[in-house]
Amino acid sequence: MKNSQTSSFIHKFALLFVFIMLAFKANADSGKDDKNTNCDLQSQFTFSWSFNENCDFKPRGGSSKGVPIMLDPEPHPGWLSLQQEGISEYEKDRRAILAMAGPYRVSFDFLETVGFTPDYSPSRPYQSWGTEYVYVAEDKGDFISLQHVMVMYFIQDDGSISEPMVMKHWRQDWQFQKRDLFVYAGNHKWQHKKYNRKTVKGTWSQSVFQVDDSPRYESFGKWQHNDNFSTWLSAKTWRPLPRRESSVRNDYQVLEGTNRHTILPSGWVQEEENVKLVLDSDGKAAAQTPYLAKELGLARYERIIDHDFSEGDKYWQKSEPFWSDVREVWRKTIDENDSLIIHKTVDDNYMFMPFFNEAQNIVDGQTYQTNTGKAQIKKMLSPFIEVE
């Protein structure tokens, strides 16, 4: 495939990202007041709310169809490395984190399971999918950074297969016994929270970042290693609304919950247990009705084989120096300030777009130099950040 074709599709995917957010809103609103029960209930989400007969409960989310996928029939090397005898708990922790790297088919499912208000009605479930490769961006022993990059092929209306859509996705950083966490405080504000050595002893923090490397949430917990699986459970943490919610909801401001990662022979699973929290203007839980509902989230990362990730490899190899500097600028900005107000959009401009555009220019052959690059990165970030 020619570079110009790749560039065109990547730029379209970035623009599609914005469109999807808007489309979810329209999709969620359509039929909202339709109480007609003459519908195919078999198409609705089956995990819960089995007596809900409203026709508007069909899951929203990704409706595109991907190419056939072949699951890896063998236990993957990362899981096998955890079965080795005689390794330390610390080394098992490291291997569990590194086991999340590799090629995956991913399914995303989110469902409200409990309502806390008298007039509660469950929100529509969310389902989506993706194919992505998880790269080890950094490994410094007690610090590991994993970068997710999506490489997706779609079956088009005429039955043909699209060119690969490549997009940098989320990132997760893991650090051993980290005492200074940068946590979400509500109302677009992030701030440092420090813990004593005893509290974090033996723990690993997980910091999750958005596609533009801005912070999303951070927490810590201990890995537990069983005979045939390893699992990590976070402490309770706040996080801003994800795109799947912010595109359709404005009646709450924070997801408060826990995050669990489990390493399996076939891949790994991320589970979330969240409550939807309403804040007042001071960033405190609303006095009258702070909690609206509880949701469960499940993301299954299943190892796959024979999927062509070559365009993702090229993208990450060529753009990684730029993204490394983006990470460094963010780290320095966070370290130098007690708290930050971070806006995802300013004047209808999304933060991720200039970063995606610059990365793609580099992939297409533009020369990149760290010294001038970092200055440009700071300039791109400036409109979206307020220092308190």
C-alpha positions, 0 to 999 in steps of 0.5 A: 500500500502506498504511503499516501493511501495510508496517510489518507486513511489515518487522517480519515480515522482521526476525523472519524473519531470526532464523528463517532462521538457526535454519532453516538449522541444521535444514536442514543437519542433516537427512539428515546421516548419510544415505548413500543414493545413490538420489537425483537428482544433477542437483539437486546443485551442479555446479561441483565434487565431481562424484563425490560421490554422497551425497544430502545435498549439495544446496545449502542456503540460500534456497528462496523464489521471487521474481517475474520479473526483467528484466535491463537490456539496456544497459551501465549508466551507471557502467561507461560513465563508466569508458570516458571518456578523459582522467580520472585514475586517482584519478577512475577509482577513484571512478567504479568504486566509485560504479558499484556503486550502483543496482538489482540482482538478486543471487545468492550462491554458496559452495562448499568446493573443497579440504579440508586434514584427513585425514578431510575431507568437503565441507560442503554448498554454499550458494546464495541470492538477493535483489533490492536497491538500493545507495544512495550514503549518503555521498560526500566525494571520498576517502570513499564509503559505499554502503548496500544495501537489500533490496526483495523480492517472493515468489511465495506458495503460492497463486500470488499475489505478496507485499507488498514485504519491505524490509530494510536489508542490508550496507554498504561504506565506501571510503576513499582511502589510509586508514592506520588499519584496524579489523580482526578479531582473532578471538574477537569482538575487533576492533582497530586496525592502522596502516600507513605511508604508503608501504604504503597509497599509491594504495590504497582501503580497503573496510570492510564492516558488518553490518545493524546497522552493526557492523564485519565486516571491513576491508582495502585494495587497489588498483583496476586499470582495463582496457579494459572492466572495472575490478577491486579486490583486497583484501589478506588479511584475517580476518572472523568467521563469516557467518550462513550458516556460524555457523548450522550450524558451530562447528568453526572461528572465522575466515574468512581470505581475500581479496575482489575487486570487478569492475565489468562492463557488466552490473553487478558481481561480488564474489568471495571466496577464503577458508580456514576457520581454527581458533583457540585461546583466545588468538586464535592459529591452532590448533597441530595443525590450523589450517586445515580447508578452502578455499571460493570465494564468488561474488556476482553483482550484475546490473542490473535494470529495472522492479523496484519499489524505491519502498518501499525508497526510502521506507524509506531516505529516512525512516530515513537520519537515524537510520542516519546517527547510528548510523554516527556513534556507531559511528565515535566508539566505534571511534576512541576505543578501541584494541580492542572485544569485540562480541557479536552476541547477548546473552541471546538478543537480537540486536543488530540488532533494536532498531535495526530496530525504531527505524528502522521507528518513524521510517518509520511517522511517529515524530519523530526528533531527533539529540541524543536519538537518539544517546543512545538509540543508545549505550544500545542498543549498550551491552549488546553491546560490551565495551571492553578 
